[in-house]
């Protein structure tokens, strides 16, 4: 799975970890995405894919069980 949200296009990014001595080490931060069946708000079509939890909580999509 590519860890990319189909709704908001959120994807992994590189950030710096900064220590107390101001040493910087790059590492990856991954979005919280889950594979599920969903439909967009106001539509009846059902899609399957990875969706981040922020889109799910905000009501942009509805989970189909």
WOQUI-V238162 format. One line per field, one symbol per residue. ss: DSSP state (~ for helix, > for strand, _ for the rest). phi: phi as a letter, one per 20 degrees, with the letter a starting at -180 (. if undefined). psi: psi as a letter, one per 40 degrees, with the letter a starting at -180 (. if undefined). A space follows every 10 residues. Layout:
# WOQUI-V238162
ss=???
phi=???
psi=???
This chain:
# WOQUI-V238162
ss=__________ __>>>>>>__ ___>>>>>>_ __>>>>>>>> ______>>>> >>~~~~~~__ >>>__
phi=.elcffedmf bfcecdedef emfdcfbedd fedcfaebcf fncdfdccre cfffffffnf ccfde
psi=iefhhddefh iiihihhhid efhhhhiihi igiihihiii heiehhihah hidddddeed ihhh.
